Amino acid sequence: MVLRLSTLFLRTLREDPSDAEVASHRLLVRAGYIRRAAPGIYSWLPLGLRVLGKVETIIREEMAAIGAQEVHFPALLPKEPYEATNRWTEYGDGIFRLQDRKGADYLLAPTHEEMFTLLVKDLYNSYKDLPVSLFQIQSKYRDEARPRAGLLRGREFIMKDSYSFDIDDAGLERSYQLHRSAYLRIFERLGLTVVPVAATAGAMGGSKSEEFLHPSEIGEDTFVASEGGYTANVEAVTTVVPEDIDFSDAAPAEIRDTPDTPTIDTLVSHANEVLARDAGPWTAADTLKNVVLAAVLPTGERRLVIIGLPGDRTVDLKRVEANLAPHLEVGGEVMVEPASDEDLRKHPGLVKGYIGPGLSLMLRYSARTGSPGSPIWWIHGWSPARPGSPVPTSSANMCSAWSRPAISPGMGSSSQSRFATATKRPTAPDR
């Protein structure tokens, strides 16, 4: 049946909607493709639904081309499968939970790994049935704290998720490459430029993860790219471990008092006043510091983590957040934020502005000390103590400074595949 404009259920808007932050959101609403029902929740109107249907058709065609078969799970799911994998707890406040009239717990599915796995377990009982790839196009629900950008970050969204079940790692790799090529063909047919980048698996887990990022001025992710072809989300960037520096000919370390130096800047100023050197003035790059963070576990527990890094650098909280869970030996997503005054008061040994772990805690390359139950975890990036190596000093802003060998101020009181839009960071060193 021919759809005529005269009968089309459509009303366009003259003005931008007040809650629209980005062009795509404004245009979709003004052109009559979608309408806001609640924060992060949208109704699809006839024009938008026709476009959505065409996109889904392209996806289905490419998935069928690699032999994947479509299924469809309910959005309302029981608690038990997610409790068995501990994700009922690990998701924390990020999912919608509800109870029926009998008090049984349910959730609106944020993802369906458990259901896919249980389905195959129920119907297949022999390795001879494998491999098999299943996918669905289904609504997902996540309780976003700050929904924004229209359809780009909502509380209800449509996801195509696909899962392969294979006999061995070689079969897994074949399935992965088939899916990867299908995704690239989908984006090509849709006219979208994407960059596959290394990523972290997050709560999904897995041994390998890639994101297909579309460079955009309004992207929320950032990735790096090198001339050598290396690409990675900033959360997943890996770098070459530098060669050890030979300090065998360095002068012995000296401990000096550094009073009233609660920041790296004041420490550098003090050093230039009392420890002038022929090589030029000291800078923040000549110091090391500790930054105290609070890791908020899925259970709500707050655990202090101290990051050691050069004094002229800052901590990337998103990168720490993405890589911290294995160090803490916990499952699920870990939130990271600067330690509060209340956090520090619980640990009298951590004096804001004068925090140092001592020489015995100088571990090599992101090593850790303590046990899983330890209240404080130290993560560092320098070599073990040896003649001429850095020694603790004082500094602040929840950090403690260390000197390079030539300067030794004294120590104060005792640091899967996904698609998304992204912003490109033009240069990055090759691995």
Secondary structure, DSSP 8 states (H G I E B T S, - for coil): ----GGG------SS--TT--SHHHHHHHHTTSEEEEETTEEEE-HHHHHHHHHHHHHHHHHHHHTT-EE----SEEESHHHHHTTHHHHTGGGSEEEE-TT--EEEE-S--HHHHHHHHHHH--SGGG--EEEEEEEEEE---SS-BTGGGB-SEEEEEEEEEE-SSHHHHHHHHHHHHHHHHHHHHHHT---EEEE---GGG--S--EEEEEE-TT-SEEEEE-TTS-EEEGGG-----------TTS-----B--TT--SHHHHHHHHHHHS--TT----GGGEEEEEEEEEE-TTS-EEEEEEEEETT----HHHHHHH-HHHHT--S--EEEE--HHHHHT-TT-BTTB----GGG--SSS---S-TT-SEEEE--S----TT---B----SS---EE-TT--B-------EEEEEEEEE------
